[in-house]
Amino acid sequence: MPKDSDLSFDEFWMPFTENRRYKSQPRLLCQAKDMHYTAGDGHDVLDATSGLWCVNAGHSRVPIVAAIQRQAAELDFAPTFQLGHPLAFQLAHRLKSFFPGDINHSFFAGSGSEAVDSALKIAVAYQRAIGFPDRTRFVGRERGYHGVGFGGISVGGLPKNREGFPMLPGIDHLPHTHDLAKMAFSRNQPDWGAELADALEEIIALRGAETIAAVIVEPMSGSSGVLVPPKGYLERLREITRRHGILLIFDEVITGFGRLGAPTASALFGVQPDLITVAKGITNGAVPMGCVGVSDTVYSAVMSKAGPGIEFFHGYTYSGHPLAAAAALACLDVYEQEGLFTRAASLDSVWENAAHALRDAPFVRDIRNIGLVAGIELEPRPDHPGARAMEIFHRCFDTGLLIRVTGDTIALSPPLIISEEQIHQIFDQLAAVIRQVN
């Protein structure tokens, strides 16, 4: 294991990181197994965030590691432009039983960001194929996160992600669904807020349905602080989009693969989108991969209306990468054989009660939860938003707990293999650290 003193920290420009601050006191992760990381100084760190919302089956799982090793020795890379390799087709077939409803086709990418941009293009291609070439606008949502491509930050609604960059034209945003006055300390889905979906009708009245290709939302917004959809909200979005011929895209990069105790949030909430984007948990984070799940209706329209040659002029060098496909197939086996989605659902009430036990901790002004996800929102320090949560992040890491913070919200999303004892350990340790800060 390398020592901090053996490393230079200047060359790696780190993503979403205060680089100057980090390099003044670097914290390293050097090994991982099951529920724990090993830090650079050798201390164990309990992973309460599945790495970065992605290691749903736990770290360094033997079946997934072995599948990657075998595939690297047999076929390390194969192009999927006018050629193919068996694992990509096998994976697409397996995903049919994972995706909801008639989402029976997979377009592979290298990340969630790529999957989102691909889904936006597919939506425009579909509208053009059925005779609506002017349907090129998109509707996203405030506080939405859809990756960091130009398409993703345009339909996304996080100001810092958009700051300083040009946006795609033709984008509108629904209001976000978080209202502390009406929702604070809700357990699971808030009772109030379904009517917020009616803002889509106002956008349609302003722009004209004939100009809008798709609406894209996260069923549960993770990166903006765990925003759980109000009861009836997603259903109302689905009804409005269907009535106006607008596609509905669910960005399930975070919520896919058991995070909410079901294969997808779509399945959990019983709301069928036209397109669904996934990444992260598809390979357990072991190899980068993204995917757009495409409904029969959308796929058939694009295929049947295309002229000679390439039907959809889009793709990536790493679409359906052999190592990623091998990892994904092995990962799906682990999920299925160990019943991890059912396991997550069975722990829901234990997780919820442990999270809400923090209600009386200092500075806590809201707690939100669904499945194995929790958001603990803190009062910001005057004139220093985010500073209190970041101090808690560092203190937790140094004492053996990995959490994630976004603004002044602590976001928790552990691997689905977590035990009840580890759930209580997470929240007991977090409570102790919260009480240490001012």
N, C-alpha and C positions, 0 to 999 in steps of 0.2 A: 504494500500500500504506500503510495508516494506521500512524502511529508509536504506540508505547505511550503517549507523553505526550498523544496526542489522545483517548485513551479513558478513560472512567470505569469502574472495575471493581466498583463497589458494587451496581449494579442487577441484574446477572445472578447469580442464586443457582445456582451450578454444581452439577451432579449428581455424586455419588460423588467429591467433591473436598474437600480441606481448604481451604475458601474463604479463611480468614484467612491461611494460609500462602501460598496461590497468589497472592493479591493483593499480598503483600509482595514477590513476585518473579515477575511474570506471564511465562508463556511462550506465544507465539502461533503458530498455523499459519495462513498467509495465502494460500498457493497450493499446488497439487499437480499432478503430472503423472507418469503411469506408476508408477515405484517410489519417487518422492521427493516430500516436502513441501518448501516453502520457509517458513522460520521468519520471525517478525516482524522480526528484525534482518538478514534476507537470506541466512542460511546454509542450505545444503541439508541435509535430514534424510532418510536412507534409512529407508523404512517397513518395519519388521520385524514389524508387527502387523496389516497390512491395515486401517489406520485403527483399527477396534475390531472385529476379526474379520470385517469385512464387504466390503472393497474387493478381492474375489478376482481381478478382471480388471485391476487396476491403476487408477490415478487418471485422471479426466477423459478417459475413452476417447471418441474422436470419435463412433462410432456411437451410444453411449448418450446423450451430450450432444445430438446432433442429433435423436434421437427425442424427447427431452424438449422441446426447443425447438419442434419441429413440432407436438407434441401441445398444448403450452400455447397456441399460436396458433390451433389448430383447435377444441379442446374442453378448456377448462381444468379444469372440474369437471362431473360429472354425478351425481345421486343414484342409488343402487342400491336404494332402497326402492320396490318396485312398478314400477320402471323399470330400464333397463339401458343400456349402451353397448357397442359391438362389441369393444373391446380386452379387457374383462374376460372375455368368453366365449372369445376367442382365446387368452388366457393360460391359462385353465383347461384348454383343449384341449391346449396345448403341454405343460403340466405332467404330463399323463397319461403321456407317454413319459419323463419325468424321474423321477417317483415310482415306487417299486418295486411289483411285484405288481399287486393289484387296487385300489390306491389311485388312483381315477379321478375324484375329485370334490374341488373346492377351495372352501374358505370363506375369503374374504380379510379381513384385518384391517390395522391400521396399524403393527404392531410385533410383535416376538416375545412381549412380555408379553401383548398382546391375543390373540395366537394361542394361547398356553397357556391363558388363561382360557376362550377359546372351545372348545378341545379338551376341557377338563374338563366344560363344559356339554353338549357333544355326547355325551360318554360317559354322563352321567346321562340324557339324552334317549333314547339308545339302549336303556339298561337298562329304562327305563320303557316304551318302545315294545314290547319283547319280553316284558313281563309281570313285571319285577322292580323295582317302584317303591321297594323298600327298599335297593337297591344305590346308596347315595349316598356311601360312604366312598371315600377315595383313599389310595394308598400312594406316597410319594415316597422319597427317599433322602438320607441325611446327606451334606452337602457338595454337594448338588445345587443348581443355579441354574436357575430357571424364570421369570425376569423379576421385576417388582416390583409387579404387581397383588396384591390380597389372596389370590387363588387361588394365584398363583405363589409368593409368599413362604410360604404355608401348606404346599404340597407340597414346596417347596424346603427345603434343609437347611443354609443358611448363617446362623449365629446372629446376626451383625450385621444382616443384612437383616430379621430377624424382631423384633429387639430393640425394645421399646417399642410394638409394634403388635399389635392383636388378631388372632388366627388363626381361620381357618375351623374348625368342629368336624369331627370324624370323619376325622382324618388320622393315619396311621402312617408311620414311616420305616424303610427298610432300612438296614443298616450301609453305610458307604462302602466303597470297594474298595481303599483305599490302605494298604499295610503296608510300611513301610521295611525291616523286618527280613527280609521274604520277597521283596521286589520291587525293592530298590534297584538302579538302573542297568540295569533291564530294557530291552531293545530291542524296540520294538513291543509286542505284547500280552504281559503277564506270564504265566508258566506256572502260577503258583499263584493261586487265588482263585475258581474257578468255584463252589465250595461255598458262598460267601457268599450266593448267590442263594437257598439253602435257607431263609434267614431269612424269606422270603416265606411258606413253609409254616407257620412258627410264627405269623405274623400272621394268616393265614387260620384256623388252629386257634383262635386267641384271639377273633377278631372274627366268624368265620363268613363263608364265601365269599358267602353270600346277601346280605351287607351291603356288599360292595366293588364299586365301579363300575369302577375302572381303577387300573393301576400306571403311573406316569410316571417315566422316567429319561432322562438324556442318555446316548447310546451312549458318548461320550467327554465327560467333564466338563471344560469349558474354564475357566470363570470361577473355579473353586475350585482351579485350579493344574495343569491338564492331567493328569487321572486317566484312564488308558487301561484299557479293560475287560479283565479276565483272559480267557484262552482258555476258551471254553465258558460263560462267565457269562451273556451275553445269550441264548444258546441255551436255557439252563436257565430263565431268567425267562420266555421265550416258552412253553416246555413247561408250566410251572406255571400261568401265566395262562390258557392255552388249556384246560387240563384242568379249571379251576374256573370257566370262563365269565367271566373278568375281562378287560377290554380292556387292551391294552398300547399305551401312548403313547410314542413316541420324540420327545424334544425335540431337533431337529436344527437349531436356529437357528444354531449355530456349525458343525456338521459337514456341513450341506448345501452343495451347489454346489461340489464339488471339493476341499474342504479336506483330505480324507483320500485324494485320488487316485481318487475315484469320485463319481458324482452324489450319493449319500447314504451315510451310515454303514450304513444298513440294507442297501444293495446290497453294500457292501464286506464286511460280516460275514455276509451271507446269512441275515439274521433279519428276518422280515416283521412289522411292527407293524400295529395296526388303525388308528391315527391317527398322523400325523407333523406336527410343527410346524416351520416354516421362516420365516426373515426374512433380515436382513443381506444375504447374497450373492444373494438373489433379484433385487435391483435394483442390485447392486454398491455398495450404500450410498448411491446417488445420490438416491433418493426413499424415504422411510420406507414400508415395506410388510411385512406378515406374512401367513402363510397356514397353514391347517390342511388337510393332505391327508387325505381320508376314504375308507375302503375301501367297495367296493360293498355289502358286508354291512351296515355301519353306516348308510350313506346310505339304502339301500333300506328298512331297518327303520323309520327315522324317517319317511320319506316315506309309506310304505304304511300305517302305523298312526295317522297323525295325522288328526284330525277336520277339519271344514271350516275354511278360513281359513289363517293363517300356520302352517306346520308346525313351525318352530323359531324361537321368539320371542327373537331375539338379532341384534345387528349393530352396525355403526359407521358414522358419517357418511362415513368415508374407506374403507369396504370396496370394494376394486376401483377405487380412485381412477384416473382416466384417465392422469395423469402417471406414477403408479407402474406401471400396467400397461404403458404405452409403454416405460418404462425396463426393466422386467422382460423384455419380449419382445426388446428390443435386446440386453440382457445375455445372454439364452439364446443368441442368435445368435452373440455373441462367443465364449462358451464353446465352442459347437459348431464354429464355423468355424476357431478357432485351436487346437482340441483341447486346451484347458487342463486338463481333468481327467486326460487321458492324460499331459500334460506334467508335472503334479504327481506322478503315480505314477512317472514316469521319473526324477524327482529325489529320490525317497524315500531311496535309499541314500547319496547325496551329503549330503543334509540330516542323516540319522541319524549318519553318521560325523563330520561337522563338529560336531554337538551334543555327542556323547560325547567329543570331544577336550577338552572342558572338565572332564572328570572329575577331573583333578589340580589344577584351579584352587583358590585359597583359598576356604574356607567352603562349597564345593559338596558337598552330602551326597546328592544324587540327581539323575538326569537321566532324563526320560521323553519318549518321542517316538512319533509315529505320523503317517503322511502328512507334510504340511508343517506340522506342529505340534511344538513342543518345550517342555518345562517344565524349568527348572533350579532346583532347590530349594536354598536356602542355609541355613546355620546362622543362627538368629536371634541378634541381640545380646541379652545378658542384660538382662532387664527392659525391652527396647525391641523387641518383635516388629514386623517390617515395616520398621524404620528402615534396615537395611542395604540391602534391595532398593530402597527409595525413593531412597536416595542414589545408587545405581547408575542408576536411572531418570533422575534429573536430570542426572547426569554424562554419560550416553549422549546425551541430547537435546542438551545443550550442545556436544557434540563430533560431532553429526551422525547420530545413530541413534535411532530411535523403537522402544522396547520397551514391554512392558506388565508390570506387577507386580501380583500378588495375594498379600497377606501377604508371605512371604519367598520366593515363587516367581516367577521371571521366566518369562513366557509369550511365546512367539514364534509368529507365524502370518503369514508374508509373503504378498503377492499372488502368484498362481500364475504370473505372468509372470517371476518372479525368474530370474536367471541363476546358473550355478555360481559365477562370480566374485563375485557379490553375496552368495551364501550364505557363502562364506569370509570376505568382508568383514564380515558381521554377526557371526560368531562370533570372528573375530580382534579386532574392536573391542570386543566384549563382554568377552572375556578380558582385554584390556588394562585396561578400566575396573574389572573385578572386582579386579584386582591392586592398584588404587589405593586401595581402601577398606579399612577395618579392622573 
